[in-house]
């Protein structure tokens, strides 16, 4: 009887430790995913800005130079 109670207590402690570790891992994963999403959004915005700058440069080359001659 005492052995069974000690075994149940040990099992409960192990389950609590596993749950704590699972929650910590989940929080770390969510933080990493949030950081990835922010990085992706920033990179997309930077790429969009470069594309717009390139399009504007082409516009100036072809349209502005055409009308200035």
Secondary structure, DSSP 4 states (H G I P E B T S, - for coil): -HHHHHHHHHHHHHHHHHHHHHHHHHHHHHHHHHHHHHHHHHHHHHHHHHHHHHHHHHHIIIIIHHHT-
